[in-house]
Structure formats: C-alpha cells, structure tokens
Amino acid sequence: MSATREEIDRKQELLDRYRALRLEEILDELRQRAEHESHQGRFPWRGQFRSRAEIEDLYRQRRRWDRRVLFDLTLLIALCAALLLLAPLLLRILLPD
C-alpha cells in the first residue's frame, strides 16, 4: 500500500513539474508577443491586441451604455414607485364599493 502511495506522489510531482514548465513556456511566448505588439502600438484588451484609439473608443462606448442603463434603471424605479404609491387609488377606481 505504501509503495502505491509513493508511486502516486512521485507521478503527481512529475505532473506538477511538467505543468510548471509548460506554464513558464506559455508565459514566455505571451511576453514576447506582447512586446512585439507594443512596439507596433497595440495593447492587450480582453485577450486581443488593439490600438490605443480602439481602446479609447471601447471605453467611450462602455460609458455611453453605462449612462443609458443608469437612465433606464432610474426610470424603471420611478415608475415602480409611482405605481406603488398610486396602487390604493387605482384599486378604489377599479374596484368600487
């Protein structure tokens, strides 16, 4: 039983070492690609390399959509509050005694 456990631990250690070496290789490849892209004026953005102008445009679009969502959410809250406040009046109108 002990020999089996030692064999399992040894294989797990080998796998961990291989995984660490592979991750270092991948990191080195990514670093080289990032340096190459930065020399061309492109920067990483969500897994892709884009120019500064593209990134600024994406930020502007995000800000525009954030404002739009905030406006729509505020309008929805106002409508829900008005409906809640006017519910007793609407019930009296719709369901007369």
N, C-alpha and C positions, 0 to 999 in steps of 0.2 A: 504494500500500500504506500509506503514511504517512497519507494523508487518511482512509482507512478506520479506522486505529487511533485517530486523533484523534477521529473521529466516535463510535467505540465508547466512548472515555474520556469524552467530553462527555455521552453518554447515561447512562453509568454514574454520573457525578457528579450529573446531574439526578435519577436514581432514588434515589441516596443522600440527596440533599437532601429529596426528597419523603418518603422513609421517615422521616427525622429529624423533619420537621414533623408527620407523621402520628402518630409515637410521642409527641411532645410534646402533641398534642391529646388522645390517649388518656390520657396521664398526668394531664392537667388534669381530664378528665372523671372519672377514677377518684379523684383527690384530692378533688374536690367531693362525689362520692358518699360517700367515706369520712368527710369532715367532717360531712355530713348524718346519716349513720348513727351517728357518735359522739355527736352531740347527742341522739340517741334512745336512747343507752346500748347500742349494738350495736357489736361489734368484729369485724374480719376474722379468719376462721378457715378456712383451706384453700379460699379462693375464695368463701366465703359470709360474710355478716354474721350474727353470733349474739350473744345476750345473755351477760353475764358468767356467769350461772347455768348456761346451756347449755355454755359453755366449761369451767367447773369440773366439770360432770358428765362431759363427754367425757374430761377428764384423769383423773377417778376411774375411769371405765371402762377407760381405757388402762392405768392402774396395776394394776387388777384382772386384766386379761388378761395383763399382763407377769408378774405373780406366778404366774398359772396356767401360762403357758408355761414359766416357770423351774422350777416344781414338776414338770411333766410331763417336761421335759428331764432334770432330776436323777434322776427315777425311771427313765427310759429308760437313762441312763448306768449307774445302779446295776444294773439288770437285765442289761445287756450285760457289765458287769464280772463279775457273778456267773456268767453263762453262760460267759464266757471262763475264769474260774478253775475252774469245775466241769466243763469240757469233757473233760479227761482221765478224770475219774471216771465221767462219763456214757458215754464211749466204752468203758471197761472193763466197765461194766454191760451195755451194749447189745451189745457185740462180745466175748463171752468167748473165751478162747484155744481 
